[in-house]
Amino acid sequence: MTTDPSVKLRAISGGICVNVIVSAGSSRSEMRGILGGALKVAVRSAPEKGKANAEVEALLAEFFGVGKRSAAVVAGQTSRNKQVQVMGVELSAASARIKTLSP
């Protein structure tokens, strides 16, 4: 297992898995940075009927430059703390992209 020291990011077969902290019901959807070893994400959707999860998936897919169906919440569906699997992105590319969030 390979990890990024600032974000709990690990390589999986065909992609990466990343920890995410979600703020649902925000005024706008955006990547907010890094918090406690996870990506901090805000989404406009309310946390009901999977709407916020779908928006998190779309936001992360766009952030990492892959198709919308390439990102999936794999753990924490009803929690603020989630694990998201993003297929089609290499660990080194994901790590470099995450570093753009640092101040």
C-alpha angles and dihedrals in degrees: 000000000000120000139189110234095224101041127032094247123157136180118243130178105293098358148358140288119218135183115237134189111206131204106195124197094036123156090248140009114250148133106261101187138256125326126175095339094313137094111258111221132179123201132185096220121096117245094255134113092358095294095126092046091052090051092048089052092050093046094050092045090054092044092053094040100244134120120283092250091055094077125068136170103237100174135021098034091163097032135081087233110072141168114223125194115211116192125202098034126101122227094244093051092046092049091050091049092050091052088064087069093061116101 
